[in-house]
């Protein structure tokens, strides 16, 4: 009877010790990337053709999104099949516009005029919030847009304050036109049930003629792992609980061993 009692105490100690090692496993959440995409639309060449050079990591949907060209049109212009495999360094034709010839004007003597008032042009900013399923902060095939995210654009001088919501289509992002030249802060509030995979605030300088696209990523909370609390991904609470369980297990094991010696 006494031996059975000692064996039960010894087994309980081993069980608590094993539980400590299971709790001490390091569970980490995908890190929040600071990657943001700032892109300027290519300009036509002398023949009116607009080309885009493929970079590493580009996909057909990312090129389509950045340049606001439909996937079907991109495939048609470049004879791409349904797989749409891109090779880094190749050029993709985005479209053709009518070239504007420069008229030949004989030189004339120009009188000296007063300096005109500096021209302040406008630019365009578009925002995309996409479901970053794999957490790599890049919009890829199979990752859809997340609608209903709150968008805010304000300028440093407090003269501009615009709001909107993210679109449900990657090919039709939420855009703000006729933004005067200046420095702006763009922020996105993701819908409930999502965790961010990129920064949600971005400072942007808008110049005349700019056509900028900003990608913001998020993923469903159920796809994310528990958030690490301290550096290295270990939770202090988990460490304290594991230490208590370990001490309890060791105490039980020592007590059972002492009983066997009596």
DRENLUMDO-340612 format. One record per residue (C-alpha): residue in one letter; x, y, z; residue number from 1. Coordinates in steps of 0.5 Angstrom, whole numbers. Example, Ala and Ser with C-alpha at 12.3 -4.5 7.8 and 13.67 -1.06 7.14 Angstrom:
BEGIN
<A,<25,-9,16>,1>
<S,<27,-2,14>,2>
This chain:
BEGIN
<X,<0,0,0>,1>
<X,<6,5,2>,2>
<X,<9,3,-5>,3>
<X,<3,5,-9>,4>
<X,<3,11,-5>,5>
<X,<10,13,-7>,6>
<X,<9,11,-14>,7>
<X,<3,16,-15>,8>
<X,<7,22,-12>,9>
<X,<13,20,-16>,10>
<X,<9,20,-23>,11>
<X,<5,26,-21>,12>
<X,<12,30,-20>,13>
<X,<14,27,-27>,14>
<X,<7,29,-30>,15>
<X,<8,37,-28>,16>
<X,<15,37,-30>,17>
<X,<13,35,-37>,18>
<X,<7,40,-37>,19>
<X,<13,46,-36>,20>
<X,<17,44,-42>,21>
<X,<10,44,-46>,22>
<X,<8,51,-43>,23>
<X,<15,53,-45>,24>
<X,<15,52,-52>,25>
<X,<16,59,-56>,26>
<X,<10,61,-60>,27>
<X,<11,67,-64>,28>
<X,<6,72,-68>,29>
<X,<8,74,-75>,30>
<X,<12,80,-74>,31>
<X,<9,87,-77>,32>
<X,<13,89,-83>,33>
<X,<14,96,-84>,34>
<X,<14,95,-92>,35>
<X,<10,100,-95>,36>
<X,<9,101,-103>,37>
<X,<10,108,-106>,38>
<X,<10,107,-113>,39>
<X,<10,112,-119>,40>
<X,<6,111,-126>,41>
<X,<12,110,-131>,42>
<X,<11,115,-137>,43>
<X,<11,114,-144>,44>
<X,<17,113,-149>,45>
<X,<18,117,-155>,46>
<X,<13,112,-159>,47>
<X,<7,113,-154>,48>
<X,<9,106,-151>,49>
<X,<8,105,-143>,50>
<X,<13,100,-140>,51>
<X,<14,97,-133>,52>
<X,<20,93,-131>,53>
<X,<19,87,-127>,54>
<X,<22,87,-120>,55>
<X,<24,81,-116>,56>
<X,<17,79,-112>,57>
<X,<13,82,-117>,58>
<X,<6,78,-119>,59>
<X,<1,80,-125>,60>
<X,<-4,82,-120>,61>
<X,<1,87,-116>,62>
<X,<3,90,-123>,63>
<X,<-4,90,-125>,64>
<X,<-6,94,-118>,65>
<X,<0,98,-118>,66>
<X,<-1,101,-125>,67>
<X,<-9,100,-125>,68>
<X,<-9,96,-131>,69>
<X,<-14,90,-131>,70>
<X,<-11,83,-131>,71>
<X,<-14,81,-138>,72>
<X,<-11,87,-141>,73>
<X,<-4,86,-138>,74>
<X,<-4,79,-141>,75>
<X,<-7,81,-148>,76>
<X,<-2,86,-149>,77>
<X,<4,82,-147>,78>
<X,<2,75,-149>,79>
<X,<1,72,-142>,80>
<X,<-2,65,-141>,81>
<X,<-7,64,-135>,82>
<X,<-1,62,-131>,83>
<X,<2,69,-132>,84>
<X,<9,67,-130>,85>
<X,<14,74,-130>,86>
<X,<21,74,-130>,87>
<X,<25,79,-127>,88>
<X,<28,84,-131>,89>
<X,<23,83,-137>,90>
<X,<19,89,-139>,91>
<X,<11,89,-139>,92>
<X,<7,93,-144>,93>
<X,<2,97,-140>,94>
<X,<-1,101,-146>,95>
<X,<0,106,-152>,96>
<X,<-2,113,-152>,97>
<X,<-2,118,-158>,98>
<X,<5,121,-158>,99>
<X,<5,129,-158>,100>
<X,<10,131,-163>,101>
<X,<14,138,-161>,102>
<X,<12,143,-166>,103>
<X,<18,146,-169>,104>
<X,<18,154,-167>,105>
<X,<23,159,-170>,106>
<X,<27,162,-164>,107>
<X,<25,169,-162>,108>
<X,<27,174,-158>,109>
<X,<24,173,-151>,110>
<X,<23,180,-147>,111>
<X,<25,179,-139>,112>
<X,<18,178,-135>,113>
<X,<17,179,-128>,114>
<X,<18,172,-124>,115>
<X,<11,169,-124>,116>
<X,<8,166,-118>,117>
<X,<10,159,-116>,118>
<X,<5,154,-119>,119>
<X,<3,149,-114>,120>
<X,<0,143,-118>,121>
<X,<-4,137,-115>,122>
<X,<-3,129,-114>,123>
<X,<-7,123,-113>,124>
<X,<-6,118,-107>,125>
<X,<-10,111,-107>,126>
<X,<-10,106,-101>,127>
<X,<-11,99,-101>,128>
<X,<-12,94,-95>,129>
<X,<-11,87,-97>,130>
<X,<-12,80,-94>,131>
<X,<-5,78,-92>,132>
<X,<-6,71,-91>,133>
<X,<1,69,-91>,134>
<X,<3,75,-87>,135>
<X,<9,77,-92>,136>
<X,<6,84,-93>,137>
<X,<6,83,-100>,138>
<X,<-1,83,-105>,139>
<X,<-1,76,-108>,140>
<X,<-5,72,-113>,141>
<X,<-11,69,-108>,142>
<X,<-11,75,-103>,143>
<X,<-17,79,-104>,144>
<X,<-18,86,-101>,145>
<X,<-21,88,-94>,146>
<X,<-27,93,-95>,147>
<X,<-30,97,-89>,148>
<X,<-23,99,-87>,149>
<X,<-23,107,-85>,150>
<X,<-18,111,-89>,151>
<X,<-16,118,-86>,152>
<X,<-11,123,-90>,153>
<X,<-9,130,-87>,154>
<X,<-4,135,-88>,155>
<X,<2,138,-84>,156>
<X,<-1,145,-84>,157>
<X,<-8,142,-82>,158>
<X,<-12,145,-88>,159>
<X,<-14,138,-91>,160>
<X,<-18,132,-87>,161>
<X,<-21,127,-92>,162>
<X,<-24,120,-90>,163>
<X,<-26,114,-93>,164>
<X,<-27,107,-93>,165>
<X,<-23,101,-97>,166>
<X,<-25,98,-103>,167>
<X,<-28,91,-104>,168>
<X,<-24,90,-110>,169>
<X,<-16,90,-111>,170>
<X,<-17,93,-118>,171>
<X,<-21,99,-116>,172>
<X,<-17,102,-110>,173>
<X,<-20,108,-105>,174>
<X,<-17,114,-109>,175>
<X,<-16,121,-107>,176>
<X,<-15,126,-113>,177>
<X,<-13,133,-113>,178>
<X,<-9,133,-107>,179>
<X,<-5,140,-107>,180>
<X,<3,139,-106>,181>
<X,<5,138,-99>,182>
<X,<6,133,-94>,183>
<X,<1,128,-92>,184>
<X,<0,123,-86>,185>
<X,<-4,117,-89>,186>
<X,<-7,112,-84>,187>
<X,<-12,106,-84>,188>
<X,<-16,103,-79>,189>
<X,<-17,96,-80>,190>
<X,<-24,92,-79>,191>
<X,<-25,88,-73>,192>
<X,<-23,81,-73>,193>
<X,<-16,83,-77>,194>
<X,<-9,84,-74>,195>
<X,<-4,88,-78>,196>
<X,<1,86,-82>,197>
<X,<4,92,-84>,198>
<X,<5,99,-81>,199>
<X,<-2,103,-81>,200>
<X,<1,110,-81>,201>
<X,<5,113,-87>,202>
<X,<8,120,-88>,203>
<X,<8,122,-96>,204>
<X,<10,128,-99>,205>
<X,<6,129,-105>,206>
<X,<8,133,-111>,207>
<X,<5,135,-118>,208>
<X,<3,130,-122>,209>
<X,<4,124,-117>,210>
<X,<0,118,-118>,211>
<X,<2,114,-111>,212>
<X,<-1,107,-109>,213>
<X,<0,105,-102>,214>
<X,<-1,98,-100>,215>
<X,<-3,96,-92>,216>
<X,<-4,89,-90>,217>
<X,<-8,85,-85>,218>
<X,<-10,78,-83>,219>
<X,<-16,75,-80>,220>
<X,<-15,74,-72>,221>
<X,<-16,67,-72>,222>
<X,<-10,66,-77>,223>
<X,<-5,70,-72>,224>
<X,<-1,66,-67>,225>
<X,<-1,69,-60>,226>
<X,<3,76,-59>,227>
<X,<10,75,-56>,228>
<X,<10,80,-50>,229>
<X,<18,81,-49>,230>
<X,<24,81,-53>,231>
<X,<25,74,-56>,232>
<X,<18,72,-56>,233>
<X,<17,69,-49>,234>
<X,<12,71,-45>,235>
<X,<13,73,-38>,236>
<X,<7,70,-35>,237>
<X,<8,64,-38>,238>
<X,<15,64,-36>,239>
<X,<13,65,-28>,240>
<X,<7,59,-29>,241>
<X,<12,55,-32>,242>
<X,<17,56,-26>,243>
<X,<12,55,-21>,244>
<X,<10,48,-24>,245>
<X,<17,46,-25>,246>
<X,<18,47,-17>,247>
<X,<12,44,-15>,248>
<X,<14,38,-20>,249>
<X,<21,38,-17>,250>
<X,<18,38,-10>,251>
<X,<14,32,-11>,252>
<X,<19,28,-14>,253>
<X,<24,30,-8>,254>
<X,<19,28,-3>,255>
<X,<17,21,-6>,256>
<X,<24,20,-6>,257>
<X,<25,21,1>,258>
<X,<19,17,2>,259>
<X,<23,11,-1>,260>
<X,<29,11,3>,261>
<X,<25,11,10>,262>
